[in-house]
Amino acid sequence: MVARPNEAWVGDVTYIPTRSGWLYLAVLLDLYSRKVIGWSMSERNNRRLVLDALNMAVEVRNPAPGTLHHTDQGALYGCDEYRDRISQCGLVPSMSRKGDCWDNAVAESFFSTLKNELMLGRMFWDRDHARSEVFKFIEMFYNRQRIHQTLGYITPEMMEQRASVN
């Protein structure tokens, strides 16, 4: 159980099909509120993709040293550049056990929600269209309007507001 924001973050990457090829999405979520705090999209699944999501989260949240940063064991999260950036930010790296998707269940759950609620039965014409729709899903719907059973049927934004009041 996570007691406050910026105690633990989880991250992962997924792909979104479009008629012009894949669009990759990297996200970081705060485990306290399930809020997407950093994200990046690219037509390439590379270090820049995950670093941009990390940099967004760090800029927005300014975490105190000791924040847990959990991901799977993907090569992008294990590369020197990414690990160096985590260290510079004072984040504590954590990785899933090999082949165990349950270790990163919150990130996987977000991707399932994205794919079922935004993409099911739908094909984006191109990457720009997908980028626009994913942006709106994350920033306008998921973080601010979508309620979560895990959070007691409130939104991630409401959960964050509760923490700032206490």
C-alpha positions as CSV (number, residue, x, y, z in Angstrom):
1,M,0.0,0.0,0.0
2,V,1.3,3.4,-1.0
3,A,0.5,6.1,1.6
4,R,1.3,9.3,-0.4
5,P,2.2,10.7,-3.8
6,N,5.7,10.3,-5.1
7,E,6.4,7.3,-2.9
8,A,6.4,4.8,-5.8
9,W,6.1,5.2,-9.6
10,V,5.6,2.4,-12.2
11,G,6.5,2.6,-15.8
12,D,6.0,0.6,-19.0
13,V,5.8,0.8,-22.8
14,T,3.0,-0.3,-25.2
15,Y,2.4,0.0,-28.9
16,I,-0.6,1.4,-30.7
17,P,-1.4,0.3,-34.2
18,T,-2.1,2.9,-36.9
19,R,-2.6,2.6,-40.6
20,S,0.9,4.2,-41.0
21,G,2.7,1.9,-38.5
22,W,3.2,1.6,-34.8
23,L,3.1,4.4,-32.3
24,Y,4.8,3.6,-29.0
25,L,3.7,5.0,-25.7
26,A,5.8,5.1,-22.6
27,V,4.1,6.0,-19.3
28,L,4.9,6.6,-15.6
29,L,2.1,6.3,-13.1
30,D,2.1,7.3,-9.4
31,L,1.0,4.2,-7.4
32,Y,-0.7,6.4,-4.8
33,S,-3.3,7.9,-7.2
34,R,-2.9,5.8,-10.4
35,K,-2.3,9.2,-12.2
36,V,-0.2,9.2,-15.3
37,I,2.5,11.6,-14.3
38,G,4.8,11.2,-17.3
39,W,4.3,10.0,-20.8
40,S,5.9,10.1,-24.2
41,M,4.9,8.9,-27.7
42,S,7.2,8.0,-30.7
43,E,7.3,5.9,-33.8
44,R,10.4,4.4,-32.3
45,N,10.6,2.2,-29.2
46,N,13.9,3.5,-28.0
47,R,15.8,5.1,-25.1
48,R,14.5,8.6,-26.0
49,L,10.9,7.4,-25.6
50,V,11.3,6.2,-22.0
51,L,13.7,9.1,-21.1
52,D,11.2,11.7,-22.3
53,A,8.4,10.1,-20.1
54,L,10.8,10.0,-17.1
55,N,11.9,13.6,-17.7
56,M,8.3,14.8,-17.9
57,A,7.4,13.0,-14.6
58,V,10.5,14.5,-12.8
59,E,9.7,18.0,-14.1
60,V,6.1,17.8,-13.1
61,R,6.5,16.0,-9.7
62,N,10.0,17.1,-8.5
63,P,10.3,13.9,-6.4
64,A,12.2,13.7,-3.2
65,P,15.2,11.4,-3.1
66,G,14.1,7.8,-2.4
67,T,11.0,7.6,-4.7
68,L,10.8,4.0,-5.9
69,H,10.8,3.7,-9.7
70,H,9.5,0.3,-10.8
71,T,9.5,-1.1,-14.3
72,D,9.9,-4.4,-16.1
73,Q,13.3,-5.7,-17.1
74,G,13.1,-4.3,-20.6
75,A,16.4,-3.3,-22.2
76,L,15.3,0.4,-22.4
77,Y,14.9,0.6,-18.6
78,G,18.2,-1.2,-18.0
79,C,20.4,0.9,-20.3
80,D,23.1,3.1,-18.8
81,E,21.6,6.4,-19.9
82,Y,18.2,5.6,-18.2
83,R,19.8,4.2,-15.1
84,D,22.1,7.3,-14.9
85,R,19.1,9.6,-15.1
86,I,17.2,7.7,-12.4
87,S,20.3,8.0,-10.2
88,Q,20.7,11.8,-10.9
89,C,17.1,12.3,-9.8
90,G,17.5,10.3,-6.6
91,L,15.0,7.7,-7.6
92,V,15.4,4.1,-6.4
93,P,15.3,1.6,-9.2
94,S,13.2,-1.6,-9.0
95,M,12.5,-4.2,-11.6
96,S,10.1,-7.0,-12.1
97,R,11.1,-10.6,-11.9
98,K,11.8,-12.0,-15.3
99,G,8.6,-13.0,-17.1
100,D,6.3,-11.9,-14.3
101,C,3.8,-9.4,-15.6
102,W,2.1,-9.2,-12.2
103,D,5.0,-7.3,-10.8
104,N,4.0,-4.4,-13.0
105,A,0.2,-4.9,-12.8
106,V,-0.7,-1.2,-12.4
107,A,1.0,-0.2,-15.6
108,E,-0.4,-3.2,-17.4
109,S,-3.9,-2.3,-16.1
110,F,-3.5,1.2,-17.4
111,F,-2.7,-0.1,-20.9
112,S,-5.6,-2.5,-20.7
113,T,-7.9,0.4,-19.9
114,L,-6.4,2.5,-22.7
115,K,-6.9,-0.3,-25.2
116,N,-10.4,-1.3,-24.1
117,E,-11.8,2.2,-23.6
118,L,-10.1,4.1,-26.4
119,M,-8.9,1.7,-29.1
120,L,-11.3,-1.3,-29.1
121,G,-12.7,-1.8,-32.6
122,R,-10.9,1.3,-33.8
123,M,-8.0,1.9,-36.2
124,F,-6.2,5.3,-36.3
125,W,-5.5,6.7,-39.7
126,D,-2.0,7.8,-38.8
127,R,0.3,8.5,-35.9
128,D,-0.7,12.1,-35.5
129,H,-4.4,11.1,-35.1
130,A,-3.4,8.4,-32.5
131,R,-1.2,10.9,-30.6
132,S,-4.0,13.4,-30.4
133,E,-6.5,10.8,-29.1
134,V,-4.1,9.3,-26.6
135,F,-3.2,12.7,-25.3
136,K,-6.9,13.5,-24.8
137,F,-7.5,10.1,-23.2
138,I,-4.7,10.6,-20.7
139,E,-4.9,14.2,-19.8
140,M,-8.6,14.9,-20.2
141,F,-10.3,11.6,-19.4
142,Y,-8.1,9.1,-17.5
143,N,-6.5,11.5,-15.0
144,R,-9.5,13.8,-14.5
145,Q,-12.7,11.9,-15.2
146,R,-12.3,8.2,-15.0
147,I,-13.1,6.8,-11.6
148,H,-11.2,3.8,-10.2
149,Q,-12.6,1.1,-7.9
150,T,-9.1,0.8,-6.3
151,L,-9.3,4.5,-5.3
152,G,-12.8,4.2,-3.8
153,Y,-14.6,5.3,-7.0
154,I,-12.8,8.7,-7.4
155,T,-10.5,9.9,-10.1
156,P,-6.7,10.0,-9.9
157,E,-6.9,13.8,-9.8
158,M,-9.3,13.7,-6.9
159,M,-7.0,11.3,-5.1
160,E,-4.1,13.7,-5.6
161,Q,-6.2,16.6,-4.2
162,R,-7.0,14.6,-1.1
163,A,-3.3,14.1,-0.5
164,S,-2.6,17.9,-0.8
165,V,-5.3,18.7,1.7
166,N,-4.1,16.2,4.4
